[in-house]
Amino acid sequence: MKHRARAFGTAALAALTLLGAVGCAPAATSEPAEQLPGAVGRPALDVLAELPVKGRAPQTGYDRDRFGPQWADVDRNGCDTRNDVLARDLTGEVFRPGSDCVVVSGILADPYTGTTIDFVKAEGSSVDIDHVVALSNGWQTGAFGWDEARRGAFANDPLNLLAVDDSANRQKGDGDAATWLPPARDARCGYVARQVAVKAAYGLWVTAAERDAMVRILDGCPAERVPAAAPPPPAPQAVPFANCAAARSAGAAPLHRGDPGWSDAMDGDGDGVACE
């Protein structure tokens, strides 16, 4: 089963290599950035320019449990997501005797601090699994309108998960790019590009402050590409807002046809835009 754990998110593994090796600083190689492992897809600045920009919706109703069981086995390989990510991101990993899933030790080249961490499960967690786009941030930029299946996919998507230093992860909290960036400056371009990739894959929006912070970082590395995405997440099956007042209260107005919470009943003139 170990080989199945390592197969988890192979595209994201390549992108992780890019996050640690490219970042904003010039890479120690003569190859152009677009030929490096994980440097695939479109320029992150171009993708960022296509993300909707809206105000942050209220945190009302947010709860970690709304994103399903913590570290579910969504890919049905017999291992929970936390151990899948540890097996993907650590080197020299050792599994619990009799288990092909539970990682008890290994070495992490931390992408956020640039340090090396000796992870030993029995000695307490020195490694967290970070949601690159925090669940709370996701909730306030569109996930409030999703069904539980889509929220569960988002919470367990390897594209949105990295094994990182626990103290750096806790300093980040629910922060977006406007309020927190990795201490290792050469990791910031890859980190922001990954956030852009996640938001684009799930149809989340960015706030103006978040967008501006992302632009400031990516302007320093305009060739940075979004990492390869996992298979497309399930299409949203959002519950429509009761009325435009509810949409405005959630910070989601104006709504466009296809947005989470859309209802034809709110589009009185049939132009595809409601609650202008």
Legacy VTK file of the C-alpha trace (Angstrom):
# vtk DataFile Version 3.0
C-alpha trace
ASCII
DATASET POLYDATA
POINTS 276 float
0.000 0.000 0.000
3.001 2.270 0.435
3.185 2.755 -3.311
-0.442 3.844 -3.307
0.236 6.485 -0.672
3.130 7.776 -2.748
0.873 7.930 -5.803
-1.325 10.444 -3.969
-1.328 13.737 -5.890
1.693 13.121 -8.098
1.006 16.344 -9.961
0.967 18.178 -6.645
4.284 16.553 -5.714
5.868 18.058 -8.802
4.366 21.406 -7.890
5.775 21.059 -4.357
9.235 20.645 -5.875
8.706 23.936 -7.664
7.519 25.672 -4.509
10.706 24.868 -2.683
13.112 25.190 -5.583
11.900 28.140 -7.621
9.929 30.607 -5.533
10.753 34.227 -6.263
14.516 33.891 -6.379
16.350 32.785 -9.525
16.686 29.022 -9.584
20.156 27.484 -9.406
19.898 26.066 -12.902
20.400 27.145 -16.481
17.019 25.808 -17.491
14.201 28.322 -18.000
11.615 28.205 -15.226
8.911 26.782 -17.470
10.993 23.621 -17.952
11.467 22.934 -14.255
9.449 20.215 -12.499
5.967 21.502 -11.756
6.354 24.653 -13.856
3.372 23.778 -15.982
0.136 25.493 -16.795
-0.465 29.159 -17.420
1.332 32.127 -15.864
-0.075 32.685 -12.404
-0.532 36.404 -13.096
-2.802 35.614 -16.047
-4.916 33.217 -13.998
-5.079 35.678 -11.105
-6.379 38.375 -13.472
-9.375 36.145 -14.251
-10.398 35.521 -10.625
-13.461 37.471 -9.457
-12.737 40.235 -6.967
-15.336 40.695 -4.224
-15.591 41.597 -0.585
-15.095 38.922 2.038
-18.363 37.242 3.003
-19.212 36.986 6.720
-17.789 34.058 8.652
-21.293 33.336 9.893
-21.989 29.609 9.740
-18.339 28.602 9.345
-17.268 25.457 11.172
-14.451 23.044 10.393
-17.021 20.247 10.473
-18.772 21.822 7.470
-15.828 20.525 5.407
-16.401 16.914 6.372
-14.403 14.581 8.612
-10.850 15.761 9.213
-8.424 13.863 6.980
-10.838 11.537 5.247
-9.738 8.844 2.803
-11.191 10.635 -0.209
-9.089 8.813 -2.805
-10.021 5.442 -1.242
-6.452 4.164 -1.171
-6.916 2.960 2.409
-4.945 5.836 3.963
-6.259 9.093 5.405
-5.264 12.357 3.760
-2.854 13.477 6.508
-0.750 10.353 6.162
-0.974 10.526 2.367
0.497 14.044 2.473
3.215 13.039 4.936
4.169 10.118 2.696
4.244 12.475 -0.294
6.193 15.345 1.265
8.645 13.652 3.654
11.780 11.815 2.659
13.073 8.743 4.441
9.612 8.159 5.859
9.042 5.193 8.156
5.634 3.580 8.592
4.196 2.106 11.777
4.986 -1.624 11.957
2.175 -3.558 10.385
0.812 -0.446 8.642
1.358 0.828 5.129
-0.312 4.141 5.967
0.669 5.647 9.319
3.886 7.665 8.966
5.823 7.647 12.248
8.978 9.473 11.182
10.720 11.171 8.291
12.497 14.326 7.182
10.720 17.429 5.896
12.389 20.139 3.833
9.941 22.767 5.061
8.729 24.930 2.160
7.665 27.811 4.443
10.786 28.371 6.561
13.478 26.749 4.456
14.542 24.612 7.431
14.877 20.840 7.745
12.632 19.135 10.293
13.103 15.659 11.740
9.546 14.463 12.188
8.928 11.828 14.862
5.267 11.168 15.533
5.829 9.768 19.038
7.554 12.972 20.152
4.638 15.211 19.291
3.789 16.936 16.052
6.480 19.218 14.633
4.772 19.064 11.237
1.303 20.284 10.311
-0.655 19.773 7.112
-1.506 23.264 5.909
-4.476 24.210 3.780
-2.717 26.613 1.424
-6.052 28.373 0.951
-7.339 28.225 4.507
-10.746 26.635 5.005
-12.085 29.795 6.636
-10.798 31.876 3.734
-12.432 29.445 1.344
-15.715 29.752 3.261
-15.657 33.533 3.050
-14.802 33.583 -0.645
-17.449 31.202 -1.940
-17.407 27.866 -0.097
-20.327 28.935 2.101
-22.545 28.178 -0.893
-21.189 24.683 -1.614
-22.573 21.312 -0.698
-20.716 19.076 1.773
-19.194 16.880 -0.932
-17.470 19.824 -2.618
-16.254 21.228 0.695
-14.851 17.803 1.585
-13.044 17.610 -1.751
-11.565 21.072 -1.171
-10.383 20.206 2.354
-8.615 17.057 1.144
-7.320 18.149 -2.264
-3.538 17.519 -2.550
-3.227 20.721 -4.565
-4.311 22.644 -1.465
-2.225 20.699 1.066
1.408 20.930 2.145
3.315 19.390 5.049
4.923 22.362 6.810
6.510 23.560 10.032
3.808 23.576 12.702
4.731 26.965 14.159
4.654 28.657 10.747
1.272 27.102 10.022
-0.152 28.355 13.300
1.223 31.833 12.712
-0.584 31.829 9.379
-3.915 30.794 10.901
-6.703 31.804 8.519
-4.553 34.401 6.790
-4.615 35.115 3.078
-1.776 36.559 1.003
-2.575 40.060 2.274
-1.955 39.075 5.903
0.589 36.211 5.795
3.322 34.924 3.526
5.958 32.227 4.112
8.983 33.518 6.061
11.255 32.034 3.366
11.083 34.731 0.701
12.173 32.401 -2.094
9.064 30.292 -1.452
6.538 33.105 -1.839
6.057 32.995 -5.605
5.296 29.275 -5.578
3.039 29.665 -2.541
0.970 32.439 -4.118
0.812 30.605 -7.456
-0.567 27.581 -5.637
-3.220 29.727 -3.941
-4.197 31.110 -7.339
-4.412 27.567 -8.748
-6.659 26.415 -5.893
-8.971 29.412 -6.142
-9.245 29.006 -9.901
-9.940 25.270 -9.634
-12.769 25.793 -7.161
-14.255 29.032 -8.474
-13.379 31.037 -5.347
-12.914 34.772 -5.462
-10.207 37.029 -4.017
-10.616 40.247 -2.069
-9.066 43.431 -3.443
-6.382 43.396 -0.730
-5.638 39.731 -1.391
-5.422 40.316 -5.145
-3.099 43.299 -4.687
-0.790 41.314 -2.399
-0.678 38.447 -4.891
0.135 40.840 -7.727
2.996 42.379 -5.711
4.557 38.954 -5.223
3.980 37.644 -8.742
5.228 40.869 -10.366
8.646 39.800 -9.077
8.407 36.448 -10.865
6.154 36.977 -13.914
7.128 33.599 -15.410
5.757 31.725 -12.374
3.180 29.174 -13.500
0.269 27.715 -11.627
0.984 24.158 -10.500
-0.840 21.267 -12.076
-4.297 20.794 -10.640
-5.807 17.582 -9.407
-8.822 16.197 -11.318
-11.638 18.774 -11.425
-13.653 18.912 -8.200
-17.329 18.016 -8.254
-19.566 20.745 -9.627
-21.156 22.889 -6.934
-24.673 22.094 -5.872
-25.345 25.223 -3.893
-28.581 26.043 -2.126
-29.968 29.243 -3.715
-30.132 32.372 -1.613
-33.622 33.065 -0.355
-33.510 36.564 -1.859
-31.147 39.376 -2.795
-31.014 40.632 0.773
-29.528 37.288 1.826
-27.036 37.390 -1.051
-25.941 40.917 -0.118
-25.637 39.966 3.550
-23.292 37.128 2.548
-21.196 39.513 0.443
-21.996 37.537 -2.707
-23.900 40.192 -4.675
-24.043 40.807 -7.513
-24.627 37.216 -8.581
-23.994 35.888 -12.068
-25.711 32.863 -13.533
-23.777 29.797 -12.350
-22.477 31.416 -9.151
-23.058 29.543 -5.875
-26.440 30.589 -4.498
-27.820 31.684 -7.887
-31.546 31.536 -8.516
-33.350 32.521 -11.715
-36.054 33.999 -9.494
-33.669 36.786 -8.459
-32.868 37.733 -12.065
-35.935 39.806 -12.795
-34.781 41.141 -16.172
-33.246 37.847 -17.325
-29.847 39.358 -18.139
-27.851 36.775 -16.200
-26.987 39.166 -13.374
-28.994 39.298 -10.166
-28.992 41.580 -7.153
-27.090 44.410 -8.869
LINES 1 277
276 0 1 2 3 4 5 6 7 8 9 10 11 12 13 14 15 16 17 18 19 20 21 22 23 24 25 26 27 28 29 30 31 32 33 34 35 36 37 38 39 40 41 42 43 44 45 46 47 48 49 50 51 52 53 54 55 56 57 58 59 60 61 62 63 64 65 66 67 68 69 70 71 72 73 74 75 76 77 78 79 80 81 82 83 84 85 86 87 88 89 90 91 92 93 94 95 96 97 98 99 100 101 102 103 104 105 106 107 108 109 110 111 112 113 114 115 116 117 118 119 120 121 122 123 124 125 126 127 128 129 130 131 132 133 134 135 136 137 138 139 140 141 142 143 144 145 146 147 148 149 150 151 152 153 154 155 156 157 158 159 160 161 162 163 164 165 166 167 168 169 170 171 172 173 174 175 176 177 178 179 180 181 182 183 184 185 186 187 188 189 190 191 192 193 194 195 196 197 198 199 200 201 202 203 204 205 206 207 208 209 210 211 212 213 214 215 216 217 218 219 220 221 222 223 224 225 226 227 228 229 230 231 232 233 234 235 236 237 238 239 240 241 242 243 244 245 246 247 248 249 250 251 252 253 254 255 256 257 258 259 260 261 262 263 264 265 266 267 268 269 270 271 272 273 274 275
